[in-house]
Every structure is written in C-alpha cells, then in structure tokens.
C-alpha cells in the first residue's frame, strides 16, 4: 500500500539556503485517512523576523527551548522515506526539508505531489488556490492557519477530497 507524507513547515524566510525551519508537521495518509501525525516546533539557527512572527504567531521565545533540527532530523527522515511527499506548494516545503536533511547526512529522494497543482486540475474554476481561500471555498474547516499542524490537517482533508475525486486512479501512484 502506497503511503503519502503530507508536510507543512513554517520558516524564518522564503529561501531554503538562507532560512530555517521553525515548525514542521507531517501527516501520514494511506489514501483514505491520516494514520499517523507528527508535529514539533524547531529551534532555528537564526532570529525569526518580526513579520514572520506576526504571520505565524511563532516567536523567538516559543522556539528557544524547542529541539534543533539535528535533534529531529532522524525522525523526520524516517517519516518521509519510502512515501510520496505531498504539500500545498510542494516545491517550497520539499526544498527546505530536503536541504535541512542533507546538512545532517540524510538523502531524501522521494516522489512529490503538489495539492495546488492537483486542485487546479481536479477542482477547476476556484477563485484562489491558496490553502486558506481554497479551503473556505470548498468547505474545509481550516483552523490554525500559518501553523504547520493546522495547515497539514487542512491539506490532509483536501488531499482526501482530491484522492476521492480522482476515483483512486493511478494518478496518485506516481
């Protein structure tokens, strides 16, 4: 049975080479439902800019006692290996997670699926495909926006809907 790792991260900025992860959530999905869930704050190796603190609600004080990425890298790698990496705008999340894992000696080489692209294909005509607006428009309850756990839970519900809409075809077997 193919498993999917639905991932969301919060970061200190928009570039994997200069930014750090401040929070990560991973929901393991079997194509019908979430079967495992992991979430943690991450102590970044840099200050969280004020505008990011305002957006996410994650402050420098909150992450001061959180584990550093090297302390959670093995857990994250084992959650992701041998699964399809799924995210809403997968390129962003994958670039950060993969870059951080590589720094700590883990090579992540897994297939990727983007729920933005899947939504555009399977639910055409939406006014926006941003996670918050799309969820509102299609009736998914999206609490804790711009927090990894809340965004992963919303993305998992969206993924379930997309998976069902695709009639479980091999579209998701890639």
C-alpha positions as CSV (number, residue, x, y, z in Angstrom):
1,X,0.0,0.0,0.0
2,X,1.4,3.4,-1.0
3,X,1.6,5.9,1.8
4,X,1.7,9.7,1.5
5,X,3.6,12.1,3.8
6,X,1.6,15.4,3.9
7,X,4.0,18.0,5.1
8,X,3.9,21.7,6.1
9,X,6.6,23.8,7.5
10,X,6.9,27.3,8.9
11,X,10.2,29.1,8.3
12,X,12.2,32.2,9.0
13,X,12.0,33.2,5.3
14,X,11.4,32.2,1.8
15,X,14.7,30.6,0.8
16,X,16.0,27.2,1.9
17,X,19.6,28.2,1.6
18,X,19.3,31.2,3.9
19,X,16.2,30.4,6.0
20,X,15.5,28.0,8.8
21,X,12.5,25.8,9.7
22,X,10.7,26.9,12.9
23,X,7.9,24.3,12.8
24,X,7.1,21.1,10.9
25,X,4.1,18.8,10.8
26,X,3.8,15.5,8.9
27,X,0.6,13.6,8.5
28,X,1.0,10.1,7.1
29,X,-2.0,9.4,4.8
30,X,-3.0,6.0,3.3
31,X,-5.1,7.4,0.5
32,X,-8.3,7.5,2.6
33,X,-7.3,8.9,6.0
34,X,-4.5,10.1,8.2
35,X,-2.9,7.1,10.0
36,X,0.0,8.9,11.8
37,X,0.8,12.5,12.8
38,X,3.9,14.3,13.9
39,X,4.4,18.0,14.8
40,X,7.1,20.0,16.5
41,X,8.5,23.4,16.9
42,X,12.1,23.7,15.7
43,X,14.7,25.9,17.2
44,X,16.1,27.8,14.1
45,X,19.7,28.8,13.8
46,X,18.6,32.4,13.3
47,X,16.3,35.1,14.6
48,X,12.7,34.9,13.4
49,X,11.9,38.2,11.6
50,X,9.0,40.3,13.1
51,X,6.8,40.0,10.0
52,X,7.1,36.2,10.2
53,X,6.3,36.2,13.9
54,X,3.2,38.3,13.0
55,X,2.2,35.9,10.2
56,X,2.7,32.6,12.1
57,X,2.4,33.6,15.7
58,X,5.7,31.7,16.3
59,X,8.0,33.8,18.4
60,X,11.7,33.5,19.3
61,X,10.7,32.8,22.8
62,X,8.5,29.9,21.7
63,X,11.3,28.1,19.9
64,X,14.0,28.9,22.4
65,X,13.5,25.5,24.2
66,X,12.4,23.6,21.0
67,X,14.7,20.9,19.6
68,X,17.1,22.0,16.9
69,X,16.7,20.4,13.5
70,X,19.6,18.0,14.1
71,X,17.6,16.6,17.0
72,X,14.5,15.7,14.9
73,X,16.2,15.0,11.6
74,X,16.2,11.2,12.0
75,X,12.5,11.2,13.0
76,X,11.6,13.4,10.1
77,X,13.6,11.4,7.6
78,X,12.1,8.1,8.7
79,X,8.6,9.6,8.4
80,X,9.3,10.7,4.9
81,X,11.4,8.0,3.3
82,X,9.6,5.5,1.1
83,X,6.5,7.8,0.9
84,X,5.2,10.3,-1.6
85,X,5.9,13.8,-0.3
86,X,2.8,15.9,-0.5
87,X,2.4,19.6,0.2
88,X,0.4,22.6,-0.8
89,X,3.1,24.2,-3.0
90,X,5.4,21.2,-2.7
91,X,8.5,22.9,-4.1
92,X,8.7,25.2,-1.1
93,X,8.3,22.6,1.6
94,X,10.4,20.0,-0.1
95,X,13.3,22.4,-0.8
96,X,13.5,23.4,2.9
97,X,13.1,19.9,4.3
98,X,15.5,18.3,1.8
99,X,18.1,21.0,2.4
100,X,18.0,20.6,6.1
101,X,18.0,16.8,6.0
102,X,21.1,16.9,3.7
103,X,23.0,19.1,6.1
104,X,22.5,16.3,8.7
105,X,23.5,13.5,6.3
106,X,20.1,12.3,5.1
107,X,19.4,12.0,1.4
108,X,15.7,12.3,0.6
109,X,14.8,11.1,-2.8
110,X,11.0,10.5,-2.9
111,X,8.2,11.3,-5.4
112,X,6.4,14.6,-4.9
113,X,2.8,15.7,-5.3
114,X,1.5,19.3,-5.1
115,X,-2.0,19.8,-3.9
116,X,-2.1,23.3,-5.6
117,X,-1.5,21.6,-9.0
118,X,-3.8,18.8,-8.2
119,X,-6.6,21.2,-7.1
120,X,-6.2,23.2,-10.3
121,X,-6.6,20.0,-12.3
122,X,-9.3,18.3,-10.3
123,X,-11.3,21.3,-9.0
124,X,-11.1,23.9,-11.8
125,X,-12.6,27.4,-11.6
126,X,-11.8,28.3,-7.9
127,X,-11.3,32.0,-7.3
128,X,-8.0,31.2,-5.5
129,X,-5.8,28.1,-4.9
130,X,-4.1,29.5,-1.8
131,X,-4.8,26.9,1.0
132,X,-6.9,29.2,3.2
133,X,-9.1,30.6,0.4
134,X,-9.5,27.2,-1.3
135,X,-10.5,25.5,2.0
136,X,-13.0,28.2,2.6
137,X,-14.5,27.9,-0.9
138,X,-14.8,24.1,-0.8
139,X,-15.9,23.8,2.8
140,X,-12.9,22.5,4.6
141,X,-12.5,23.8,8.2
142,X,-9.1,25.3,8.4
143,X,-8.1,26.3,11.9
144,X,-4.6,27.5,13.0
145,X,-3.7,29.0,9.6
146,X,0.0,29.5,9.1
147,X,0.9,27.0,11.7
148,X,2.3,23.7,10.5
149,X,-0.2,21.4,12.3
150,X,-3.3,23.4,11.2
151,X,-2.1,23.7,7.6
152,X,-1.2,20.0,7.4
153,X,-4.7,19.0,8.8
154,X,-6.4,21.2,6.2
155,X,-4.1,19.8,3.4
156,X,-4.8,16.3,4.5
157,X,-8.6,16.9,4.2
158,X,-8.0,18.5,0.8
159,X,-5.9,15.5,-0.2
160,X,-8.6,13.1,0.8
161,X,-11.1,15.0,-1.2
162,X,-8.8,15.1,-4.3
163,X,-7.9,11.4,-3.9
164,X,-11.6,10.5,-3.9
165,X,-12.4,12.9,-6.7
166,X,-9.7,11.2,-8.8
167,X,-11.5,7.9,-8.1
168,X,-8.4,6.4,-6.6
169,X,-6.8,6.1,-10.1
170,X,-3.1,5.6,-10.6
171,X,-2.9,9.4,-10.8
172,X,-1.8,9.2,-7.2
173,X,0.5,6.2,-7.8
174,X,3.3,8.4,-9.2
